[in-house]
Amino acid sequence: MDLSTALALAASAFLGTAVVLANVGLRYLDPARGALVSIPSTTALLSLLALFFFRGEGWNATAFAIFAVVGLIFPALVTFLNFASNRLAGPTVAGTVSSTTPLFAVLGAMLFLGEPLTLAAAAGTTAIVLGVVALTGRGADRPRVWVAWVVLLPLAGAAIRGGAQAAVKGGLALWPDPFVAALVGYCVSSVTIFAANRAFVPRSTTPLDWRRGIYWFMLVGLCNGAGVLAMYAALNRGQVSVVSPLVATYPLFTLALSALFLREERFGARVLLGVALTVAGVVVLARA
């Protein structure tokens, strides 16, 4: 296993842990206020670390612009798309459609970065996407009445996440500094999330427990930040066609942690199939 594969799996572990922590935090704050805590928390930590790790070597204005544009949509816009898609389409549909992120990332890398797609990478990606669909699509949602366009919300989120990964890879080719990519992106995302909350998020009609919720979402922000930084470091060293599917395995870590600490998971045949497919895809990509 090379370093980029290890970093991608580390990113997946951090992102999966963040989902579990967010599930606890949502007992005290709504999703929009949670994002208002988590994203700026990551930005504050990265800004503090910049005092020690930022050197400014290899400055490239084009790369800086790419990192900033990515920050406008990821993670800020994607966060709101996730909230909206879960509310309108339900977590089963939203989670299943969102699992197509690696397909958009690989397509973007092929079209805009000229990255080749090997047979092993294609097979591993397919296995992981099918495995994640099985993991996130299990269970019966309550009946919903919604039109077909609602599916476009999680699909747009998946396309943005995949496109962001390909774009960051392009920026890193010009300025190979994953820390700068994460710092610039999160700074812009913090401004975006504050503006969006003021402009679009209505005043909460349910009681909020800021005292408890803020700590949980600070932990969410730290885990997400570590995950994004590890993902960017992996993209700096490896191909999008390998890194993106590996990062997308985070529901596997969420499943394991939820079963251990929240006691909310049941391991039926569909879950076991999803785990088997996901692990098989990871093994194939690790050997690619």
C-alpha positions in Angstrom: 0.0 0.0 0.0 1.5 3.3 -1.1 1.2 6.6 0.9 -1.6 8.1 -1.2 -3.7 5.0 -0.6 -3.1 5.2 3.2 -3.9 8.9 3.2 -7.1 8.3 1.3 -8.2 5.7 3.8 -7.3 7.9 6.7 -9.4 10.6 5.1 -12.3 8.1 4.9 -11.9 7.2 8.6 -12.0 10.9 9.7 -15.0 11.7 7.5 -16.8 8.6 8.7 -16.1 9.5 12.3 -17.4 13.0 11.7 -20.8 11.6 10.5 -21.2 9.7 13.8 -20.3 12.8 15.9 -22.7 14.9 13.8 -25.5 12.4 14.6 -24.9 13.1 18.3 -24.6 16.9 17.8 -27.9 17.0 15.9 -29.6 16.2 19.1 -28.8 19.7 20.3 -28.4 21.9 17.2 -30.1 21.8 13.8 -27.9 21.1 10.7 -27.5 24.7 9.6 -26.3 25.9 13.0 -24.1 22.8 13.2 -22.4 23.7 10.0 -22.0 27.3 11.3 -19.9 25.8 14.1 -18.1 23.0 12.4 -16.7 24.8 9.3 -15.4 27.9 11.1 -13.9 25.5 13.8 -11.8 23.8 11.1 -10.8 27.2 9.7 -9.7 28.4 13.1 -7.5 25.3 13.6 -6.0 25.5 10.1 -5.3 29.2 10.7 -3.5 28.4 13.9 -1.5 25.6 12.3 -0.6 28.1 9.5 1.7 29.9 11.9 3.9 26.8 11.9 3.3 25.1 8.5 2.7 27.9 6.0 5.8 29.0 4.1 4.3 30.4 0.9 6.8 28.5 -1.2 5.8 27.8 -4.8 3.1 30.5 -4.8 0.9 30.3 -7.9 -2.0 32.7 -8.4 -4.0 30.3 -10.6 -3.8 27.5 -8.1 -4.8 30.0 -5.3 -7.9 31.0 -7.4 -8.8 27.3 -7.9 -8.6 26.6 -4.2 -10.7 29.6 -3.5 -13.4 28.7 -6.0 -13.5 25.2 -4.7 -14.0 26.7 -1.2 -17.2 28.5 -2.4 -18.9 25.2 -3.1 -17.0 22.7 -0.9 -17.7 22.1 1.9 -20.2 25.0 2.2 -22.6 24.6 -0.7 -22.4 20.8 -0.5 -23.4 21.0 3.2 -26.6 22.9 2.3 -27.3 20.5 -0.6 -27.0 17.6 1.8 -29.4 19.1 4.2 -32.0 19.9 1.5 -31.7 16.5 -0.2 -32.1 14.6 3.1 -35.2 16.7 4.0 -36.9 16.4 0.6 -35.8 13.0 -0.7 -35.0 11.3 2.5 -31.7 9.8 3.8 -32.0 6.6 1.8 -32.4 8.2 -1.6 -30.0 11.1 -0.8 -27.3 8.7 0.6 -27.6 6.3 -2.4 -27.4 9.0 -5.0 -24.6 10.8 -3.2 -22.5 7.6 -3.4 -21.9 8.3 -7.1 -19.3 11.0 -6.2 -16.3 8.9 -7.4 -17.9 8.6 -10.8 -18.0 12.3 -11.2 -14.5 12.7 -9.8 -13.0 10.1 -12.2 -14.9 11.6 -15.2 -13.6 15.1 -14.3 -10.1 13.8 -14.0 -10.3 12.0 -17.3 -11.8 15.0 -19.2 -9.9 17.9 -17.7 -6.7 16.4 -16.4 -6.1 13.7 -19.0 -5.8 11.1 -16.2 -6.0 7.5 -17.6 -8.4 5.0 -16.2 -7.0 1.6 -15.7 -9.0 -1.6 -15.7 -8.2 -2.2 -12.0 -9.2 1.4 -11.1 -12.5 1.0 -12.9 -13.2 -2.4 -11.3 -12.3 -1.1 -7.8 -14.4 2.1 -8.3 -17.4 0.1 -9.4 -17.2 -2.3 -6.5 -16.9 0.5 -4.0 -19.8 2.5 -5.5 -22.0 -0.6 -5.4 -20.9 -1.4 -1.9 -21.6 2.1 -0.6 -25.0 2.1 -2.3 -25.8 -1.1 -0.4 -24.6 0.4 2.9 -26.4 3.7 2.5 -29.5 2.5 0.7 -30.6 -0.1 3.2 -33.8 0.2 5.2 -37.3 1.4 4.3 -38.0 5.1 4.3 -41.4 6.3 5.2 -43.5 6.9 2.1 -42.7 10.2 0.4 -44.4 12.1 -2.4 -41.9 14.1 -4.4 -41.2 14.8 -8.0 -38.3 13.4 -10.0 -36.3 16.7 -9.9 -35.7 16.2 -6.1 -33.2 13.5 -7.1 -31.2 16.3 -8.7 -30.3 17.7 -5.3 -28.1 14.8 -4.1 -26.9 14.3 -7.6 -25.7 17.9 -7.8 -24.0 17.4 -4.4 -22.2 14.3 -5.7 -21.2 16.1 -8.9 -19.9 19.1 -6.9 -17.9 16.9 -4.6 -16.4 14.9 -7.5 -15.7 18.1 -9.5 -14.0 19.7 -6.4 -11.7 16.7 -6.1 -10.7 16.9 -9.7 -10.3 20.7 -9.5 -8.1 20.5 -6.4 -5.9 17.9 -8.1 -5.4 20.4 -11.0 -4.6 23.2 -8.5 -2.1 20.9 -6.7 -0.3 20.3 -10.0 0.4 24.0 -10.0 1.1 24.5 -6.3 1.7 21.2 -4.6 0.8 22.2 -1.1 -2.3 20.4 0.4 -2.2 22.5 3.5 -2.7 25.7 1.5 -5.5 24.1 -0.5 -7.3 23.2 2.6 -6.7 26.5 4.4 -7.8 28.7 1.4 -10.8 26.5 0.8 -12.0 26.5 4.4 -11.5 30.3 4.8 -13.7 30.9 1.8 -16.2 28.3 3.0 -16.5 30.0 6.4 -17.4 33.3 4.8 -19.9 31.5 2.6 -21.6 29.6 5.4 -22.0 32.8 7.5 -23.5 34.6 4.6 -25.8 31.7 3.7 -27.0 31.4 7.3 -27.9 35.0 7.4 -29.6 35.1 4.0 -31.4 31.7 3.8 -31.7 30.0 7.1 -34.8 31.0 9.1 -34.9 31.5 12.8 -35.2 28.1 14.6 -38.6 27.3 15.9 -37.3 24.4 18.1 -35.2 24.8 21.3 -31.4 24.7 20.7 -28.8 23.6 23.2 -25.8 25.6 22.1 -23.8 24.7 25.2 -23.8 21.0 24.4 -24.1 21.2 20.6 -21.2 23.5 20.0 -18.7 21.0 21.5 -19.9 18.2 19.4 -19.8 20.2 16.2 -16.4 21.5 17.0 -15.3 17.9 17.0 -17.1 17.3 13.8 -15.2 20.2 12.3 -11.9 18.9 13.5 -12.6 15.4 12.0 -13.8 16.9 8.7 -10.8 19.2 8.5 -8.4 16.3 9.1 -10.3 14.3 6.5 -10.1 17.0 3.9 -6.4 17.7 4.6 -5.6 13.9 4.3 -7.7 13.7 1.1 -5.8 16.7 -0.5 -2.5 15.2 0.6 -3.6 11.9 -1.1 -4.6 13.8 -4.3 -1.3 15.5 -4.3 0.5 12.1 -4.5 -2.0 9.8 -6.3 -4.5 9.7 -9.1 -8.1 10.9 -8.6 -9.4 7.5 -10.0 -7.8 5.8 -7.0 -8.1 8.4 -4.2 -11.8 9.4 -4.7 -13.3 5.9 -4.5 -11.2 5.2 -1.4 -12.4 8.4 0.3 -15.9 7.4 -0.6 -15.7 4.3 1.7 -16.4 6.5 4.7 -19.8 4.9 5.3 -18.0 1.8 6.2 -16.3 3.6 9.1 -19.6 5.2 10.1 -21.3 1.8 10.1 -18.6 0.3 12.4 -18.5 3.3 14.8 -22.3 3.5 15.0 -22.5 -0.2 15.8 -19.9 0.1 18.5 -20.9 3.3 20.2 -24.4 4.2 19.2 -25.9 0.7 19.0 -27.9 1.8 15.9 -26.8 -0.7 13.3 -28.0 -4.2 12.4 -25.9 -6.4 10.2 -28.3 -8.0 7.7 -27.5 -9.6 4.4 -27.5 -6.3 2.5 -25.1 -4.6 5.0 -22.7 -7.6 4.8 -22.9 -7.5 1.0 -22.1 -3.8 1.0 -19.1 -4.4 3.4 -17.8 -7.2 1.2 -18.1 -5.1 -2.0 -16.5 -2.1 -0.4 -13.6 -4.0 1.0 -13.0 -5.8 -2.3 -12.9 -2.5 -4.1 -10.4 -1.1 -1.6 -8.2 -4.2 -2.0 -8.3 -3.8 -5.8 -7.4 -0.1 -5.7 -4.6 -0.7 -3.1 -3.0 -3.1 -5.6 -3.7 -0.9 -8.7 
